[in-house]
Amino acid sequence: MKTRTLLAAALITAASGLPAAADDAPAHPTLAIGAAAPDFDLPGVDGRTHPLKEYAAARVLVIVFTCNHCPTAQAYEERIQKLSDDFAPKGATLVAISPNDPKAVRLDELGYTDLGDSLEEMEIRARERHFTFPYLYDGETQAVAHLYGPTATPHVFVFDRDRKLRFAGRVDDGENPAKITVSDARDAIAAVLAGQPVPVEKTKVFGCSIKWAEKKSWLAEGEKKWAQEEVALTPIDAAGLKALTANDSGKLRVVNVWATWCGPCQVEFPDLITVYRMYRGRGLELATVSADPLEKSAPVLAFLKEQRASGRNHIFDKADPYALIDPVDPKWQGELPHTVVVAPGGRVVYRSEGAFDPLALRKAIVGYYGRYYHSVAGQ
């Protein structure tokens, strides 16, 4: 509420043309041009701890606050790597820092990613993207982020040899590489290396807001909302199962077959709900099918309510479990659990016979939807 009040006050002040009062200052002000680089000593994806002094030999130090989950940050990953590649031979060192508290990120904020912002997930992203620059984690205390004051991801800070801030702002002016007209960070690094004034010392940045620890209350709001959603169970016959995977809904659909007596089914079910909450904002549908006998509907529904499974839930209406196999998936051999991700028109984009790998499932879904708000290919 305080944040919303401050924002409203700032908008009123801006409209009036009056100077902002001290109380209207940002909660996490951005480091001023000319300020010294604040010290840090942070864990990295390589398993080591990295202090600021480790980079003392660099002629220019580039600190980029970025993260895993933000689609804008993901759109800039290759460009950040290229900045490191292009300027490292000239004496500039680039260090990326994730400022986000993973516990302050709601599941429905993760619709464009397969990975969250924990250190473990940062390690996966760095390995998959072949990052050659240090990727450090500040999410535990956010002490470093408080000192530097990034406002969105990515946010670039360029320091000279004396570790005085010479530039703070965006990488460039276009999330879509085809539309870039100004490469602010690149121009700033080149100028500092050449001993020249930086053309533009400070710019606004555009991207996902920093997930400060005080945003954890948003998670509770999400959990409260999900807890209030209706959980229902309806019988389904073979024809209905065929319609599920034929998928004429126009949306991507996850179909999961499970049973109350199946241990792996119950173990993976929370991950299934997590995936649904992550991507439902992009139109993902979840349909669960219980292979329990119809007379077991009560315990099936009780389990679904416990899991807050507010998607589409069915129980097969025949006592013969073999009768549900082919209607769901002709390639399925019958082991539980079984999961398919079906595109509109019935094309299977992911299949797991037995327990699914949560990361593989998320990758399949993000691979279908895309990772960015805008095409990075100019389309």
Buried (B, 14 or more C-beta within 10 A) or exposed (E): EEEEEBEEBBEEBEEEEEEEEEEBEEEBEBBEEEBEBBEBEBBBBEEEEBEBEBBEEBBBBBBBBBBBBBBBBBBBBEBBBEBBEBBBEEEBBBBBBBBBBBBBBBBBBBBBBBBBBBBEBBBBBBEEBEBEBBBBBBBEEBEBBBBBBBBBBBBBBBBBBEBEBBBBBBBBEBBBBEEBEBBBBBBBBBBBBEEEEBEEBBBEBBBBEBBBEEBBEBBEEBBEEBEEEEBEBEEBBBEBBEBBBBBEBEBBBBBBBBBBEBEBBBEBBEBBBBBBBBBBEBBBBBBBBBBBBEEBBEEBBEBBBEBBBBBBBBBBBBEEBEBBBBBBBEEBEEEBBBBBBBBBEBEBEBBBBEBBBBEEBBBBBBEBBEBBEBEBEEE
